[in-house]
């Protein structure tokens, strides 16, 4: 009878260990807290880099205490005027804060935060080189 009780205790112990192991694995897997921001950045890159351009020199997300920032560059065969009009029409949810012959700044409120995009011309000749900077900070 002791052998049966011993096997029963071992079975309980194994089931308990398995339960703890599975619980720890479930707790250890957490969603990427930046997944939504990374998706937003990908969307903004599509909205700011014209067809046929290649994005390079991307900083990825950079967090500070109260803000998030990222930047990327690309080259295009478009001229600055054509590109400026195209990007303005693609960022319709943003307000144009400032616009010059080498830079455009856009901003919009988003649920208590502000998204800001600065588009800067880096070259005067073709291919046109452009840098886009994104930041999000509390209002």
N, C-alpha and C positions, 0 to 999 in steps of 0.2 A: 504494500500500500504506500510505502514511502516513495517508491520509484514513480508511481503515478502522480503523487503530489509534487515531486521534484520536476517532472516533465511539465506539469501544469504551471508551475512557477516560472519555468524557463520560457514557456509559450507566452505567458503574460509579460515577461520581461522583454522578449523579442518584439511583441506587438507594441509595447510602450516605447521601445527604442525606435521602431519604425515610425511611429506617430510623431515623436519628437524630431526625428530626422526630416520627415516630410514637412513638418511645420516650419522648421528652420530654413529649409530651401524656399518655401513660399514667402517667408518674411524677407529673405535675403534678396529676392528679385523685386526691384522697385523700378517704376517707370522713369524714363529720362526726364528730369524736371525742366530741361530746356527744349524738349521736343516741340512744343508749340512755337517757341521763338525761332527755332531752326526752320520750321515750316514757314513762318512769316518771312524770314530772311530769304528763303528760296523763292517765295512769291515776289518779294521786292526785287530780287535779282532779275527775275523774268520781266518785271515791269520797267526796269531801268536799263537793261542791256538789250540793244536792238537785235533783230534777227541777223544771223551771220557773224555776230561778235563772239569772242571767247573770253570768259571771265578768268582773270588771273589775280595774283597778289591779294588773295582774300584773307582777312585777319581772323575770320571765325568770330564767335561771340566773345566779347570781353566784358566781364562784369566788374563793376565797382560797387561801392556801398549802396548807392541809390540809383544806379543807372546801368543800362546795357548798351553796348556799342558794337558796331561791326563796320568794316569797309571792304570794298573790292574795286578792282580796276578792269577795264576792257579796252579793246581797240575796235574801231569801226571805220568803214570807208565813208560814212556819212560826214557831212560838214556840221559844224556846231549849231548853226541855225536850224537845220533840219532835225538834228537830234533833240535840241531844246524843245521844239514844238512837239515832237513825238513823245518825249518823256512827260511833258506837261499833260498831254492828253491821256497818257497811261496812268497817271497818278491823280485821277479826278477826285478821289476822296480827300486829297490834301489841298491845303491853301498855299498859294505861292506867297511866301513871306518876303523874298528878295530875289531879284533877277538882274544879272548884268551880262556883259558880253563874254564872260568867262565862268560864270557861276550862277546856279539857281538853288534856292533854299525853299523847301516845302515843310509844312507842319500840319499836324492834325491831333485833336484830342481823342484819346481812346480810354474810356472807363477810368478816369482819374489820372491817367498818364498822358504824356505827350510824345508822339512819334515825330522825329525830325529827320529829314533827308537833305543832304547837301550834295549837289552834283557839280563837279568842278572839271573844267577843261584843263588837261595837262600838256597839250601840244596844240600848235597852230596849223600844222601840216597833216597831210594824210599819210598813214592812217591816223585818225583822230584818237588820242588817248584820253580816257575819262576816268575819274575817280568818283565813287559814290560812297558817302559816309552816312550811316544810319545810327541814330541814338534814340533811346526810350528812357524817359525819366518822369518822376512824379510832377504833377501840375502844382 
